[in-house]
């Protein structure tokens, strides 16, 4: 029997959604600041249904190679993909929305559906993923700030 769990994090970033989107989707430079998503190989055309490769690093282990399918691509608002990890089906949903004058609310969620083992979505697993998502969100905010300063 499978079990589904959702980890939802958010952060307000002091930049416009388009500026945050530009950094978020600069996949060539993602490895420089992200320790969660690595080596993303996006398809030439960003169209729903396209498959791409990336590495997901969890639990202090080296990154695991994943193949994902793009489910939604709405610049500069939303990016959604799904992949079949070793323990669970994983759906990643990143949403940007205007917040105040020149701020963006980043919502970064992962939905896990365990394959056969409910332990895959146990509390410890969820806490690790939530911590990694929070770290990614903060690193993204720092990278946006860094680039806005002309670096």
PAVO-23664 format. One record per atom (N, C-alpha, C): residue in one letter; chain; atom name; y, z, x. Coordinates in steps of 0.1 Angstrom, whole numbers, plus 5000, padded with zeros to 4 digits. Layout:
<sites>
SITE   aa   ch   at     c2     c3     c1
SITE    A    A   CA      Y      Z      X
...
</sites>
This chain:
<sites>
SITE   aa   ch   at     c2     c3     c1
SITE    X    A    N   4988   5000   5008
SITE    X    A   CA   5000   5000   5000
SITE    X    A    C   5012   5000   5009
SITE    X    A    N   5022   4992   5006
SITE    X    A   CA   5034   4991   5014
SITE    X    A    C   5045   5001   5008
SITE    X    A    N   5054   5005   5016
SITE    X    A   CA   5065   5013   5012
SITE    X    A    C   5078   5008   5018
SITE    X    A    N   5089   5008   5010
SITE    X    A   CA   5102   5003   5015
SITE    X    A    C   5112   5014   5017
SITE    X    A    N   5119   5013   5028
SITE    X    A   CA   5130   5022   5032
SITE    X    A    C   5142   5014   5036
SITE    X    A    N   5154   5020   5033
SITE    X    A   CA   5166   5013   5036
SITE    X    A    C   5175   5023   5045
SITE    X    A    N   5180   5018   5056
SITE    X    A   CA   5189   5025   5064
SITE    X    A    C   5202   5018   5064
SITE    X    A    N   5213   5025   5059
SITE    X    A   CA   5226   5019   5057
SITE    X    A    C   5236   5026   5065
SITE    X    A    N   5243   5019   5074
SITE    X    A   CA   5254   5026   5082
SITE    X    A    C   5267   5018   5079
SITE    X    A    N   5278   5025   5082
SITE    X    A   CA   5291   5018   5081
SITE    X    A    C   5301   5023   5091
SITE    X    A    N   5311   5016   5094
SITE    X    A   CA   5321   5019   5103
SITE    X    A    C   5334   5011   5100
SITE    X    A    N   5346   5017   5101
SITE    X    A   CA   5358   5010   5100
SITE    X    A    C   5363   5006   5114
SITE    X    A    N   5366   4993   5115
SITE    X    A   CA   5370   4988   5128
SITE    X    A    C   5385   4983   5127
SITE    X    A    N   5393   4986   5137
SITE    X    A   CA   5407   4983   5137
SITE    X    A    C   5409   4968   5141
SITE    X    A    N   5405   4959   5132
SITE    X    A   CA   5407   4945   5135
SITE    X    A    C   5404   4938   5122
SITE    X    A    N   5408   4925   5120
SITE    X    A   CA   5406   4918   5108
SITE    X    A    C   5391   4914   5108
SITE    X    A    N   5386   4911   5096
SITE    X    A   CA   5372   4906   5095
SITE    X    A    C   5369   4894   5103
SITE    X    A    N   5379   4884   5104
SITE    X    A   CA   5376   4872   5112
SITE    X    A    C   5375   4875   5127
SITE    X    A    N   5383   4885   5131
SITE    X    A   CA   5382   4889   5146
SITE    X    A    C   5368   4896   5149
SITE    X    A    N   5364   4904   5139
SITE    X    A   CA   5351   4911   5141
SITE    X    A    C   5340   4901   5140
SITE    X    A    N   5341   4892   5131
SITE    X    A   CA   5331   4881   5130
SITE    X    A    C   5329   4873   5142
SITE    X    A    N   5341   4870   5148
SITE    X    A   CA   5341   4862   5160
SITE    X    A    C   5333   4868   5172
SITE    X    A    N   5335   4881   5173
SITE    X    A   CA   5327   4889   5183
SITE    X    A    C   5313   4890   5179
SITE    X    A    N   5310   4894   5167
SITE    X    A   CA   5297   4896   5162
SITE    X    A    C   5288   4883   5163
SITE    X    A    N   5294   4871   5161
SITE    X    A   CA   5286   4859   5162
SITE    X    A    C   5288   4851   5175
SITE    X    A    N   5293   4858   5185
SITE    X    A   CA   5294   4852   5198
SITE    X    A    C   5280   4856   5205
SITE    X    A    N   5270   4849   5202
SITE    X    A   CA   5256   4853   5206
SITE    X    A    C   5254   4851   5221
SITE    X    A    N   5262   4842   5227
SITE    X    A   CA   5261   4840   5242
SITE    X    A    C   5265   4853   5249
SITE    X    A    N   5274   4861   5243
SITE    X    A   CA   5279   4873   5250
SITE    X    A    C   5273   4886   5244
SITE    X    A    N   5265   4885   5234
SITE    X    A   CA   5259   4897   5227
SITE    X    A    C   5252   4906   5237
SITE    X    A    N   5244   4900   5246
SITE    X    A   CA   5237   4908   5256
SITE    X    A    C   5245   4917   5264
SITE    X    A    N   5258   4914   5266
SITE    X    A   CA   5267   4921   5274
SITE    X    A    C   5271   4935   5268
SITE    X    A    N   5270   4936   5255
SITE    X    A   CA   5275   4949   5248
SITE    X    A    C   5265   4954   5239
SITE    X    A    N   5255   4947   5234
SITE    X    A   CA   5245   4952   5225
SITE    X    A    C   5232   4956   5232
SITE    X    A    N   5227   4968   5229
SITE    X    A   CA   5214   4972   5234
SITE    X    A    C   5204   4971   5223
SITE    X    A    N   5208   4968   5211
SITE    X    A   CA   5198   4967   5200
SITE    X    A    C   5193   4952   5198
SITE    X    A    N   5202   4943   5196
SITE    X    A   CA   5198   4929   5195
SITE    X    A    C   5201   4922   5208
SITE    X    A    N   5191   4915   5213
SITE    X    A   CA   5192   4909   5227
SITE    X    A    C   5187   4895   5226
SITE    X    A    N   5191   4886   5234
SITE    X    A   CA   5186   4873   5236
SITE    X    A    C   5185   4864   5223
SITE    X    A    N   5195   4865   5215
SITE    X    A   CA   5195   4857   5202
SITE    X    A    C   5196   4843   5206
SITE    X    A    N   5187   4835   5200
SITE    X    A   CA   5186   4820   5202
SITE    X    A    C   5189   4814   5188
SITE    X    A    N   5201   4812   5184
SITE    X    A   CA   5204   4807   5171
SITE    X    A    C   5202   4792   5171
SITE    X    A    N   5198   4787   5159
SITE    X    A   CA   5196   4773   5157
SITE    X    A    C   5210   4766   5158
SITE    X    A    N   5209   4753   5162
SITE    X    A   CA   5222   4745   5163
SITE    X    A    C   5230   4745   5150
SITE    X    A    N   5223   4745   5139
SITE    X    A   CA   5230   4745   5126
SITE    X    A    C   5228   4759   5120
SITE    X    A    N   5238   4765   5116
SITE    X    A   CA   5237   4778   5109
SITE    X    A    C   5235   4776   5094
SITE    X    A    N   5223   4773   5090
SITE    X    A   CA   5220   4771   5076
SITE    X    A    C   5209   4780   5071
SITE    X    A    N   5211   4784   5059
SITE    X    A   CA   5201   4793   5053
SITE    X    A    C   5187   4786   5054
SITE    X    A    N   5177   4794   5058
SITE    X    A   CA   5163   4789   5059
SITE    X    A    C   5160   4786   5074
SITE    X    A    N   5170   4784   5082
SITE    X    A   CA   5167   4781   5097
SITE    X    A    C   5161   4794   5103
SITE    X    A    N   5152   4791   5113
SITE    X    A   CA   5146   4802   5120
SITE    X    A    C   5152   4803   5134
SITE    X    A    N   5152   4815   5139
SITE    X    A   CA   5158   4818   5153
SITE    X    A    C   5150   4829   5159
SITE    X    A    N   5152   4830   5172
SITE    X    A   CA   5145   4841   5180
SITE    X    A    C   5155   4851   5185
SITE    X    A    N   5150   4863   5186
SITE    X    A   CA   5158   4874   5192
SITE    X    A    C   5149   4885   5196
SITE    X    A    N   5154   4895   5203
SITE    X    A   CA   5147   4906   5207
SITE    X    A    C   5153   4919   5201
SITE    X    A    N   5145   4927   5196
SITE    X    A   CA   5149   4940   5190
SITE    X    A    C   5144   4951   5198
SITE    X    A    N   5153   4960   5203
SITE    X    A   CA   5150   4971   5212
SITE    X    A    C   5151   4984   5204
SITE    X    A    N   5139   4991   5202
SITE    X    A   CA   5139   5003   5195
SITE    X    A    C   5130   5013   5203
SITE    X    A    N   5133   5026   5200
SITE    X    A   CA   5125   5037   5206
SITE    X    A    C   5124   5036   5221
SITE    X    A    N   5135   5033   5228
SITE    X    A   CA   5136   5033   5243
SITE    X    A    C   5125   5024   5249
SITE    X    A    N   5120   5015   5242
SITE    X    A   CA   5110   5005   5247
SITE    X    A    C   5118   4992   5251
SITE    X    A    N   5111   4984   5259
SITE    X    A   CA   5117   4971   5261
SITE    X    A    C   5117   4963   5248
SITE    X    A    N   5126   4954   5247
SITE    X    A   CA   5128   4946   5235
SITE    X    A    C   5116   4938   5231
SITE    X    A    N   5113   4938   5219
SITE    X    A   CA   5102   4931   5213
SITE    X    A    C   5107   4917   5208
SITE    X    A    N   5101   4906   5211
SITE    X    A   CA   5105   4893   5206
SITE    X    A    C   5102   4892   5192
SITE    X    A    N   5111   4887   5184
SITE    X    A   CA   5109   4885   5170
SITE    X    A    C   5114   4871   5166
SITE    X    A    N   5108   4865   5156
SITE    X    A   CA   5112   4853   5149
SITE    X    A    C   5118   4857   5136
SITE    X    A    N   5130   4852   5133
SITE    X    A   CA   5136   4856   5120
SITE    X    A    C   5140   4843   5113
SITE    X    A    N   5143   4846   5100
SITE    X    A   CA   5148   4835   5092
SITE    X    A    C   5161   4839   5086
SITE    X    A    N   5171   4830   5087
SITE    X    A   CA   5184   4832   5082
SITE    X    A    C   5184   4831   5067
SITE    X    A    N   5188   4842   5060
SITE    X    A   CA   5188   4842   5046
SITE    X    A    C   5202   4840   5040
SITE    X    A    N   5212   4844   5047
SITE    X    A   CA   5226   4842   5042
SITE    X    A    C   5236   4841   5054
SITE    X    A    N   5245   4832   5054
SITE    X    A   CA   5255   4830   5064
SITE    X    A    C   5268   4826   5057
SITE    X    A    N   5276   4836   5056
SITE    X    A   CA   5289   4834   5049
SITE    X    A    C   5301   4839   5058
SITE    X    A    N   5305   4831   5067
SITE    X    A   CA   5316   4835   5076
SITE    X    A    C   5329   4837   5068
SITE    X    A    N   5337   4847   5072
SITE    X    A   CA   5334   4858   5081
SITE    X    A    C   5331   4871   5073
SITE    X    A    N   5321   4870   5064
SITE    X    A   CA   5318   4881   5055
SITE    X    A    C   5304   4886   5056
SITE    X    A    N   5294   4878   5057
SITE    X    A   CA   5281   4883   5056
SITE    X    A    C   5271   4875   5064
SITE    X    A    N   5261   4882   5070
SITE    X    A   CA   5251   4877   5078
SITE    X    A    C   5238   4884   5075
SITE    X    A    N   5228   4877   5070
SITE    X    A   CA   5215   4884   5066
SITE    X    A    C   5204   4876   5071
SITE    X    A    N   5194   4883   5077
SITE    X    A   CA   5182   4876   5082
SITE    X    A    C   5170   4885   5079
SITE    X    A    N   5158   4879   5079
SITE    X    A   CA   5146   4887   5078
SITE    X    A    C   5136   4883   5089
SITE    X    A    N   5128   4893   5093
SITE    X    A   CA   5117   4890   5103
SITE    X    A    C   5105   4899   5100
SITE    X    A    N   5094   4895   5106
SITE    X    A   CA   5082   4902   5104
SITE    X    A    C   5078   4909   5117
SITE    X    A    N   5083   4922   5118
SITE    X    A   CA   5080   4930   5129
SITE    X    A    C   5065   4935   5130
SITE    X    A    N   5062   4941   5140
SITE    X    A   CA   5048   4946   5142
SITE    X    A    C   5044   4956   5131
SITE    X    A    N   5053   4965   5128
SITE    X    A   CA   5050   4976   5118
SITE    X    A    C   5054   4973   5104
SITE    X    A    N   5065   4964   5103
SITE    X    A   CA   5071   4963   5090
SITE    X    A    C   5078   4949   5089
SITE    X    A    N   5080   4945   5076
SITE    X    A   CA   5089   4934   5074
SITE    X    A    C   5103   4940   5074
SITE    X    A    N   5112   4933   5081
SITE    X    A   CA   5126   4938   5084
SITE    X    A    C   5136   4929   5078
SITE    X    A    N   5145   4934   5070
SITE    X    A   CA   5156   4926   5065
SITE    X    A    C   5169   4933   5071
SITE    X    A    N   5177   4925   5078
SITE    X    A   CA   5190   4929   5084
SITE    X    A    C   5201   4923   5076
SITE    X    A    N   5211   4932   5072
SITE    X    A   CA   5222   4927   5064
SITE    X    A    C   5235   4933   5070
SITE    X    A    N   5244   4924   5075
SITE    X    A   CA   5256   4928   5081
SITE    X    A    C   5267   4922   5072
SITE    X    A    N   5276   4931   5067
SITE    X    A   CA   5287   4927   5058
SITE    X    A    C   5300   4932   5063
SITE    X    A    N   5310   4924   5063
SITE    X    A   CA   5323   4927   5067
SITE    X    A    C   5333   4926   5055
SITE    X    A    N   5341   4936   5053
SITE    X    A   CA   5351   4935   5042
SITE    X    A    C   5365   4940   5047
SITE    X    A    N   5375   4935   5041
SITE    X    A   CA   5389   4939   5045
SITE    X    A    C   5390   4954   5040
SITE    X    A    N   5396   4962   5049
SITE    X    A   CA   5398   4976   5046
SITE    X    A    C   5412   4979   5051
SITE    X    A    N   5421   4981   5041
SITE    X    A   CA   5435   4984   5045
SITE    X    A    C   5442   4971   5051
SITE    X    A    N   5452   4974   5058
SITE    X    A   CA   5461   4963   5063
SITE    X    A    C   5454   4953   5073
SITE    X    A    N   5449   4959   5084
SITE    X    A   CA   5443   4951   5095
SITE    X    A    C   5431   4958   5100
SITE    X    A    N   5422   4962   5090
SITE    X    A   CA   5410   4968   5094
SITE    X    A    C   5398   4962   5087
SITE    X    A    N   5386   4964   5092
SITE    X    A   CA   5374   4959   5086
SITE    X    A    C   5364   4970   5084
SITE    X    A    N   5358   4970   5073
SITE    X    A   CA   5347   4979   5071
SITE    X    A    C   5334   4971   5074
SITE    X    A    N   5327   4976   5084
SITE    X    A   CA   5314   4970   5087
SITE    X    A    C   5303   4978   5080
SITE    X    A    N   5295   4971   5073
SITE    X    A   CA   5283   4977   5067
SITE    X    A    C   5271   4970   5074
SITE    X    A    N   5262   4978   5080
SITE    X    A   CA   5251   4973   5087
SITE    X    A    C   5238   4980   5082
SITE    X    A    N   5230   4973   5075
SITE    X    A   CA   5218   4979   5069
SITE    X    A    C   5205   4972   5073
SITE    X    A    N   5195   4979   5074
SITE    X    A   CA   5182   4974   5076
SITE    X    A    C   5172   4979   5066
SITE    X    A    N   5165   4970   5060
SITE    X    A   CA   5155   4974   5050
SITE    X    A    C   5141   4972   5056
SITE    X    A    N   5133   4982   5056
SITE    X    A   CA   5119   4981   5062
SITE    X    A    C   5109   4982   5051
SITE    X    A    N   5100   4973   5051
SITE    X    A   CA   5088   4973   5042
SITE    X    A    C   5076   4974   5050
SITE    X    A    N   5069   4986   5050
SITE    X    A   CA   5058   4987   5059
SITE    X    A    C   5047   4978   5054
SITE    X    A    N   5038   4974   5064
SITE    X    A   CA   5027   4965   5060
SITE    X    A    C   5016   4973   5053
SITE    X    A    N   5010   4982   5060
SITE    X    A   CA   4999   4990   5053
SITE    X    A    C   5000   5005   5056
SITE    X    A    N   5009   5008   5065
SITE    X    A   CA   5009   5022   5069
SITE    X    A    C   5023   5028   5066
SITE    X    A    N   5023   5037   5056
SITE    X    A   CA   5035   5043   5052
SITE    X    A    C   5042   5051   5063
SITE    X    A    N   5035   5054   5074
SITE    X    A   CA   5041   5061   5085
SITE    X    A    C   5052   5052   5092
SITE    X    A    N   5051   5039   5090
SITE    X    A   CA   5060   5030   5096
SITE    X    A    C   5075   5032   5091
SITE    X    A    N   5076   5038   5080
SITE    X    A   CA   5089   5040   5074
SITE    X    A    C   5092   5055   5072
SITE    X    A    N   5085   5063   5081
SITE    X    A   CA   5086   5078   5080
SITE    X    A    C   5100   5082   5085
SITE    X    A    N   5104   5094   5082
SITE    X    A   CA   5117   5099   5085
SITE    X    A    C   5121   5097   5100
SITE    X    A    N   5112   5100   5109
SITE    X    A   CA   5115   5099   5123
SITE    X    A    C   5119   5084   5127
SITE    X    A    N   5112   5075   5122
SITE    X    A   CA   5114   5061   5124
SITE    X    A    C   5128   5057   5119
SITE    X    A    N   5131   5062   5106
SITE    X    A   CA   5144   5059   5100
SITE    X    A    C   5155   5065   5108
SITE    X    A    N   5154   5077   5113
SITE    X    A   CA   5164   5084   5121
SITE    X    A    C   5167   5076   5134
SITE    X    A    N   5157   5071   5140
SITE    X    A   CA   5158   5063   5153
SITE    X    A    C   5166   5050   5150
SITE    X    A    N   5162   5043   5139
SITE    X    A   CA   5169   5031   5135
SITE    X    A    C   5184   5034   5132
SITE    X    A    N   5186   5044   5124
SITE    X    A   CA   5200   5048   5120
SITE    X    A    C   5208   5051   5132
SITE    X    A    N   5203   5058   5142
SITE    X    A   CA   5210   5061   5155
SITE    X    A    C   5213   5048   5162
SITE    X    A    N   5203   5038   5163
SITE    X    A   CA   5205   5026   5170
SITE    X    A    C   5216   5017   5163
SITE    X    A    N   5216   5017   5149
SITE    X    A   CA   5226   5009   5142
SITE    X    A    C   5240   5015   5144
SITE    X    A    N   5241   5028   5144
SITE    X    A   CA   5254   5035   5147
SITE    X    A    C   5259   5031   5160
SITE    X    A    N   5250   5031   5170
SITE    X    A   CA   5253   5028   5184
SITE    X    A    C   5258   5013   5184
SITE    X    A    N   5251   5004   5178
SITE    X    A   CA   5255   4990   5178
SITE    X    A    C   5269   4989   5171
SITE    X    A    N   5271   4996   5160
SITE    X    A   CA   5284   4995   5153
SITE    X    A    C   5295   4999   5162
SITE    X    A    N   5294   5010   5169
SITE    X    A   CA   5304   5015   5178
SITE    X    A    C   5306   5006   5190
SITE    X    A    N   5295   5000   5195
SITE    X    A   CA   5297   4991   5206
SITE    X    A    C   5304   4978   5202
SITE    X    A    N   5301   4974   5189
SITE    X    A   CA   5308   4962   5184
SITE    X    A    C   5323   4965   5183
SITE    X    A    N   5327   4977   5178
SITE    X    A   CA   5341   4981   5176
SITE    X    A    C   5348   4981   5190
SITE    X    A    N   5341   4986   5200
SITE    X    A   CA   5346   4987   5213
SITE    X    A    C   5348   4973   5219
SITE    X    A    N   5339   4964   5217
SITE    X    A   CA   5340   4950   5222
SITE    X    A    C   5351   4943   5215
SITE    X    A    N   5353   4945   5202
SITE    X    A   CA   5364   4939   5195
SITE    X    A    C   5377   4943   5201
SITE    X    A    N   5378   4956   5203
SITE    X    A   CA   5391   4962   5209
SITE    X    A    C   5393   4956   5223
SITE    X    A    N   5382   4956   5231
SITE    X    A   CA   5383   4951   5245
SITE    X    A    C   5388   4936   5245
SITE    X    A    N   5382   4928   5236
SITE    X    A   CA   5387   4914   5236
SITE    X    A    C   5401   4912   5230
SITE    X    A    N   5405   4921   5221
SITE    X    A   CA   5418   4920   5216
SITE    X    A    C   5429   4923   5226
SITE    X    A    N   5425   4931   5236
SITE    X    A   CA   5434   4934   5247
SITE    X    A    C   5435   4923   5258
SITE    X    A    N   5428   4912   5255
SITE    X    A   CA   5428   4901   5264
SITE    X    A    C   5419   4901   5276
SITE    X    A    N   5409   4910   5275
SITE    X    A   CA   5399   4911   5286
SITE    X    A    C   5387   4902   5283
</sites>
